[in-house]
């Protein structure tokens, strides 16, 4: 069960970072502010997914961060 939870954590981090990269690259390619305005919710949601992924990994002990 721990391995499945760890896989979910890594998946959230990977998917979240890929969404962040997608939004940033879209904004760089387009010169207007439309991507930031249209994808602001997606950008925030992507960083929230990364944060939740890190929290999951920390809780199951898969992330070597000591507090």
Secondary structure, DSSP 8 states (H G I E B T S, - for coil): -HHHHHHHHHHHHHHHHHHHHHHHHHHHHSSSSHHHHHSHHHHHHHHHHHHHHHHHHHHHT-S----
